[in-house]
Amino acid sequence: MSPLLISILAFFVVAALVGSVAMLLRGEETTRSEDRLAELTAGKSGSGSKNILQNAGVLSQPLDATQGLLAEFLSRFSQLSLLFVQADTSLTPAKFCVISAGMGFAGAVAAAATGLNPGLVPIFFVMAGLLPLIWLTMRRRRRLKKFGKQLPDALELIARALRAGHSLGAGFNLVSSEMAAPVGMEFQRCYEEQNLGIPLDEALKNLTDRVPNLDLKFFCTAIVLQRQTGGDLAEILDKIGSLIRDRFRIFGQVQALTGEGRLSGIVLLALPPVLFATVYYLNPDYVTVLFTDPMGKKMLAGAVIMQLLGALVIRKIVNIRV
C-alpha cells in the first residue's frame, strides 16, 4: 500500500475519531435526578420570548461572524462550539479540525522522516491528530474543576448580599466583580443577559449549559423554586455551600484511599507501550513481525483490546462518585 493512500485513510480515521469523541462529549452523563433538575432549571417561556431571543442572538453577532460552509457543517455534526465555550477558548470548529489535521500530518511526516516502519505512520498520524482534542478536554476539565472549587464562596457571597438587602441580580454582580474567573466571568455573563432583557430562568439555563456542574444545577433550581414558592433564599444558599464543602472533603478522602489503585493502573497501562518502544529501539526486526505476520496482527489487536478493557475496569474500580 502506498504511503499516500495510507495518509489519506489515516486522515479520514482521525476525522471520524474527532467527530465521535466530540459527540460523546456533548454533555455530562446525567442521572434521573439530574434530568429532573435540568427540567426545573429550564423554566417555561412563551413563544414570543423565544423568538425575541433568537432574533437577539442573530443581531448580537458582528457582521464578520458569518460562518462558512465547513463551520456550518461541523456545527450541525457535533456541538464542538459548546465544548469551546466550556473550555473558554476562542477556537472555532473549522480551525480546530484544521489544527488537528495539521498536527496529524506533521506527526506522520516526522514518523516517515525517522525511517520507521510504514505500518506505524498511521498510528503516529492518529496520535498527533488527537493531541488538540486531548488539550481541549484537559482545559475544559481543569476549568470546570476550578469553577466547582470557587462555587461555595460565590454562594456565600450571594447569601450575604441578600441578607444585606440587595437583590439577586446585585448579588450576581457582586460575585462577578469580587471573584476571579471562571466563576466571576460566568456570573457576569448571566447578570448581563438578565440586564439585556432575557428572563432569569433562561439566563440560569444558559449558565448551566456553559458550566455542566451538578452543584450549580442545585443552585439554579433553588432560585427557580424560591421565585415560585417563596422562602429564605439566603439560608438555602448557605446549606448548598455547606453541602458542597462536605462533598469536597469526602472526595479528598476517597482520592487518598484510591491513590494506590490509580497509581497501579497507570503503571500497568503504561508498561506495554514503553516495553514495545524499548524492544523496537533495541531490535526492530523482532517487533516488525507483529505488523507483517497474520498471527502477529491478531495478537497486536488482541493486546490493544485487552489494554482498553483493563483501562475501563481499573477506571470503574477507582472512580467513586461522591
C-alpha positions, 0 to 999 in steps of 0.5 A, a space after each residue: 500500500 502506498 504511503 499516500 493512500 495510507 495518509 489519506 485513510 489515516 486522515 479520514 480515521 482521525 476525522 471520524 475519531 474527532 467527530 465521535 469523541 466530540 459527540 460523546 462529549 456533548 454533555 455530562 452523563 446525567 442521572 434521573 435526578 439530574 434530568 429532573 433538575 435540568 427540567 426545573 432549571 429550564 423554566 417555561 417561556 412563551 413563544 414570543 420570548 423565544 423568538 425575541 431571543 433568537 432574533 437577539 442572538 442573530 443581531 448580537 453577532 458582528 457582521 464578520 461572524 458569518 460562518 462558512 460552509 465547513 463551520 456550518 457543517 461541523 456545527 450541525 455534526 457535533 456541538 464542538 462550539 459548546 465544548 469551546 465555550 466550556 473550555 473558554 477558548 476562542 477556537 472555532 470548529 473549522 480551525 480546530 479540525 484544521 489544527 488537528 489535521 495539521 498536527 496529524 500530518 506533521 506527526 506522520 511526516 516526522 514518523 516517515 522522516 525517522 525511517 520507521 516502519 510504514 505500518 506505524 505512520 498511521 498510528 503516529 498520524 492518529 496520535 498527533 491528530 488527537 493531541 488538540 482534542 486531548 488539550 481541549 478536554 484537559 482545559 475544559 476539565 481543569 476549568 470546570 474543576 476550578 469553577 466547582 472549587 470557587 462555587 461555595 464562596 460565590 454562594 456565600 457571597 450571594 447569601 450575604 448580599 441578600 441578607 444585606 438587602 440587595 437583590 439577586 441580580 446585585 448579588 450576581 454582580 457582586 460575585 462577578 466583580 469580587 471573584 476571579 474567573 471562571 466563576 466571576 466571568 460566568 456570573 457576569 455573563 448571566 447578570 448581563 443577559 438578565 440586564 439585556 432583557 432575557 428572563 432569569 430562568 433562561 439566563 440560569 439555563 444558559 449558565 448551566 449549559 456553559 458550566 455542566 456542574 451538578 452543584 450549580 444545577 442545585 443552585 439554579 433550581 433553588 432560585 427557580 423554586 424560591 421565585 415560585 414558592 417563596 422562602 429564605 433564599 439566603 439560608 438555602 444558599 448557605 446549606 448548598 455551600 455547606 453541602 458542597 464543602 462536605 462533598 469536597 472533603 469526602 472526595 479528598 478522602 476517597 482520592 487518598 484511599 484510591 491513590 494506590 489503585 490509580 497509581 497501579 493502573 497507570 503503571 500497568 497501562 503504561 508498561 506495554 507501550 514503553 516495553 514495545 518502544 524499548 524492544 523496537 529501539 533495541 531490535 526492530 526486526 523482532 517487533 516488525 513481525 507483529 505488523 507483517 505476520 497474520 498471527 502477529 496482527 491478531 495478537 497486536 489487536 488482541 493486546 490493544 483490546 485487552 489494554 482498553 478493557 483493563 483501562 475501563 475496569 481499573 477506571 470503574 474500580 477507582 472512580 467513586 462518585 461522591 
